[in-house]
Amino acid sequence: MGLILRLLVVAGLAVDAYVHFHLAGDTGSSGGGLTEGTLFWIQGVLAALVAVLVLIRATRLTYGIAFLVAAGALGAVLLYRYVDVGSLGPLPNMYEPVWYAEKVVTTVAEAVSTVAAALGVWLTRTGAGGRRRESSSVTRREASA
C-alpha cells in the first residue's frame, strides 16, 4: 500500500508540475508584481520539488508537505473556476469560469495527489515511536482493559 500511495502522490504532483510549467509559458506577463505566469512557475517548481522529495523519502513530513502543495493548488483552481474573487493583494484576478483539457487534467491530478498524501500522512509510521496512529475507539478499549 505504501508504494502505491507514494507513486500516486508523485505522479499527481508530476502532472501538476508539467501542466503548470506548460501553462506558465502561455500566460502573458504584463505590468509589475505577481502575474499568473509567475504563480504558475512557482506552483510548478513546488510540485516538482515535493514530488522528488516524496520519491526519495516518504515520511509523514514529506506526505504532509505534499498534501499542502496539492490541496493548495486544488483549492485555488476550484476557487478561481467558480468564484470571481478579483485581485487579492498582490495576487492577480485569475477567475476563469471554463473547463479545458489542461485544467481538467491538473485538477484530477491534484485531487488524486491530495487524497493519497492525506492517506500517506495517516498511514505512515512515526519516526519516534514506530507506532501507527491509533483511532480513539481502539485507545478507549485498551484503556478500559
Summary of the structure (lengths in Angstrom):
residues: 145
radius of gyration: 18.2
end to end distance: 31.2
largest distance: 67.4
contacts: 418
relative contact order: 0.17
helix: 70%
strand: 1%
